Amino acid sequence: MSKSELPVIGQDDQAVCCSPMVREPLGEESAVDLARMFKALSDPVRLRLLSLIASHEGGEACVCDLTGPFDVSQPTISHHLKVLREAGLVGSERRGTWVYYWVLPTALARLSSLLQPPAAIGALR
């Protein structure tokens, strides 16, 4: 291989793991991972938290900015954020006494790609 030829790693993996369900059935491992993500999003508070984080200025939000819009306690918000983090939907980092959260774009791309119908089916309906 010459110095100008660099291998592209992971390109084929994207097509396999993220193919829409209408084209090929999910493998067991992918189904478990995706179910965990969808289960995390099935709670209205978690869905709103994800939306708040994604739409926050700069693409990340301090936990201190996420407690006000909800009629639940701070420990409950922390629990919901933990579920989102464990499902692989958000990343986090402690900075001093606060924790900052951001949405993981690859997770959203994986979920949306799974539900994306092929162009031929979408055009027929």
C-alpha positions as a Markdown table, in Angstrom:
| # | Residue | x | y | z |
|---|---|---|---|---|
| 1 | Met | 0.0 | 0.0 | 0.0 |
| 2 | Ser | 1.4 | 3.4 | -0.9 |
| 3 | Lys | 1.5 | 6.3 | 1.5 |
| 4 | Ser | -1.4 | 8.0 | -0.3 |
| 5 | Glu | -3.7 | 5.0 | 0.1 |
| 6 | Leu | -5.3 | 4.9 | 3.6 |
| 7 | Pro | -7.7 | 2.2 | 4.5 |
| 8 | Val | -11.2 | 3.3 | 5.5 |
| 9 | Ile | -12.1 | 1.4 | 8.7 |
| 10 | Gly | -15.6 | 0.9 | 9.9 |
| 11 | Gln | -17.5 | 1.9 | 6.7 |
| 12 | Asp | -18.9 | -1.6 | 6.2 |
| 13 | Asp | -19.8 | -1.9 | 9.9 |
| 14 | Gln | -22.1 | 1.2 | 9.6 |
| 15 | Ala | -24.1 | -0.5 | 6.8 |
| 16 | Val | -24.5 | -3.7 | 8.7 |
| 17 | Cys | -25.4 | -2.3 | 12.1 |
| 18 | Cys | -27.7 | 0.4 | 10.9 |
| 19 | Ser | -29.6 | -1.1 | 8.0 |
| 20 | Pro | -33.3 | -0.4 | 8.1 |
| 21 | Met | -35.4 | -3.3 | 9.5 |
| 22 | Val | -37.2 | -3.6 | 6.2 |
| 23 | Arg | -34.1 | -4.6 | 4.4 |
| 24 | Glu | -32.6 | -7.2 | 6.7 |
| 25 | Pro | -33.5 | -8.6 | 10.2 |
| 26 | Leu | -31.7 | -7.4 | 13.2 |
| 27 | Gly | -29.2 | -9.6 | 14.9 |
| 28 | Glu | -29.6 | -10.4 | 18.6 |
| 29 | Glu | -26.9 | -8.1 | 19.9 |
| 30 | Ser | -28.1 | -5.1 | 17.8 |
| 31 | Ala | -31.7 | -5.8 | 18.9 |
| 32 | Val | -30.7 | -5.7 | 22.6 |
| 33 | Asp | -28.7 | -2.4 | 22.2 |
| 34 | Leu | -31.4 | -0.7 | 20.2 |
| 35 | Ala | -34.2 | -1.9 | 22.6 |
| 36 | Arg | -32.2 | -0.3 | 25.5 |
| 37 | Met | -32.1 | 3.0 | 23.6 |
| 38 | Phe | -35.8 | 2.9 | 22.7 |
| 39 | Lys | -36.8 | 1.9 | 26.2 |
| 40 | Ala | -34.8 | 4.8 | 27.6 |
| 41 | Leu | -36.7 | 7.1 | 25.2 |
| 42 | Ser | -40.1 | 5.7 | 26.1 |
| 43 | Asp | -40.3 | 7.8 | 29.2 |
| 44 | Pro | -41.6 | 11.3 | 28.6 |
| 45 | Val | -39.2 | 12.9 | 31.1 |
| 46 | Arg | -36.2 | 11.2 | 29.4 |
| 47 | Leu | -37.4 | 12.2 | 26.0 |
| 48 | Arg | -37.8 | 15.8 | 27.1 |
| 49 | Leu | -34.3 | 15.7 | 28.7 |
| 50 | Leu | -32.8 | 14.5 | 25.5 |
| 51 | Ser | -34.5 | 17.2 | 23.6 |
| 52 | Leu | -33.4 | 19.9 | 26.1 |
| 53 | Ile | -29.8 | 18.7 | 25.9 |
| 54 | Ala | -29.8 | 18.5 | 22.1 |
| 55 | Ser | -31.3 | 22.0 | 21.7 |
| 56 | His | -29.2 | 23.6 | 24.4 |
| 57 | Glu | -26.8 | 26.4 | 23.3 |
| 58 | Gly | -23.5 | 24.8 | 22.4 |
| 59 | Gly | -24.9 | 21.3 | 22.2 |
| 60 | Glu | -24.3 | 20.5 | 25.9 |
| 61 | Ala | -26.1 | 21.3 | 29.1 |
| 62 | Cys | -25.2 | 21.5 | 32.7 |
| 63 | Val | -27.3 | 19.4 | 35.0 |
| 64 | Cys | -28.1 | 22.6 | 36.8 |
| 65 | Asp | -29.9 | 23.8 | 33.7 |
| 66 | Leu | -32.0 | 20.6 | 33.3 |
| 67 | Thr | -33.9 | 20.5 | 36.6 |
| 68 | Gly | -36.0 | 23.6 | 36.3 |
| 69 | Pro | -38.4 | 22.6 | 33.5 |
| 70 | Phe | -39.6 | 19.5 | 35.3 |
| 71 | Asp | -42.0 | 18.9 | 38.2 |
| 72 | Val | -39.7 | 16.2 | 39.7 |
| 73 | Ser | -36.9 | 16.2 | 42.2 |
| 74 | Gln | -33.2 | 16.6 | 41.3 |
| 75 | Pro | -32.4 | 13.0 | 42.2 |
| 76 | Thr | -35.1 | 11.9 | 39.8 |
| 77 | Ile | -33.6 | 14.0 | 37.0 |
| 78 | Ser | -30.2 | 12.4 | 37.9 |
| 79 | His | -31.7 | 9.0 | 37.6 |
| 80 | His | -33.2 | 9.7 | 34.2 |
| 81 | Leu | -29.9 | 11.2 | 33.0 |
| 82 | Lys | -28.1 | 8.0 | 34.2 |
| 83 | Val | -30.6 | 5.9 | 32.2 |
| 84 | Leu | -29.9 | 8.0 | 29.1 |
| 85 | Arg | -26.2 | 7.7 | 29.6 |
| 86 | Glu | -26.3 | 3.9 | 30.2 |
| 87 | Ala | -28.4 | 3.5 | 27.0 |
| 88 | Gly | -25.7 | 5.2 | 25.0 |
| 89 | Leu | -27.8 | 8.3 | 24.1 |
| 90 | Val | -25.8 | 11.0 | 26.0 |
| 91 | Gly | -22.3 | 11.5 | 27.1 |
| 92 | Ser | -21.3 | 13.3 | 30.3 |
| 93 | Glu | -18.3 | 15.0 | 32.0 |
| 94 | Arg | -17.9 | 16.3 | 35.5 |
| 95 | Arg | -16.5 | 19.8 | 35.6 |
| 96 | Gly | -16.0 | 20.9 | 39.2 |
| 97 | Thr | -19.2 | 20.3 | 41.1 |
| 98 | Trp | -21.4 | 20.1 | 37.9 |
| 99 | Val | -21.9 | 17.4 | 35.3 |
| 100 | Tyr | -22.4 | 18.4 | 31.7 |
| 101 | Tyr | -24.3 | 16.3 | 29.2 |
| 102 | Trp | -24.4 | 16.2 | 25.4 |
| 103 | Val | -26.3 | 14.0 | 22.9 |
| 104 | Leu | -24.2 | 11.3 | 21.1 |
| 105 | Pro | -24.9 | 11.9 | 17.4 |
| 106 | Thr | -24.0 | 8.4 | 16.4 |
| 107 | Ala | -26.7 | 7.0 | 18.7 |
| 108 | Leu | -29.4 | 9.2 | 17.1 |
| 109 | Ala | -28.1 | 8.3 | 13.6 |
| 110 | Arg | -28.4 | 4.6 | 14.5 |
| 111 | Leu | -31.9 | 5.0 | 15.7 |
| 112 | Ser | -33.1 | 7.1 | 12.8 |
| 113 | Ser | -31.4 | 4.9 | 10.3 |
| 114 | Leu | -33.1 | 1.9 | 11.7 |
| 115 | Leu | -36.6 | 3.4 | 11.2 |
| 116 | Gln | -35.8 | 4.9 | 7.8 |
| 117 | Pro | -37.8 | 3.1 | 5.1 |
| 118 | Pro | -36.2 | 2.5 | 1.7 |
| 119 | Ala | -37.1 | 5.1 | -0.8 |
| 120 | Ala | -39.2 | 2.7 | -2.9 |
| 121 | Ile | -41.5 | 1.9 | 0.0 |
| 122 | Gly | -41.7 | 5.6 | 1.2 |
| 123 | Ala | -42.6 | 6.7 | -2.3 |
| 124 | Leu | -45.5 | 4.2 | -2.6 |
| 125 | Arg | -47.4 | 5.4 | 0.4 |
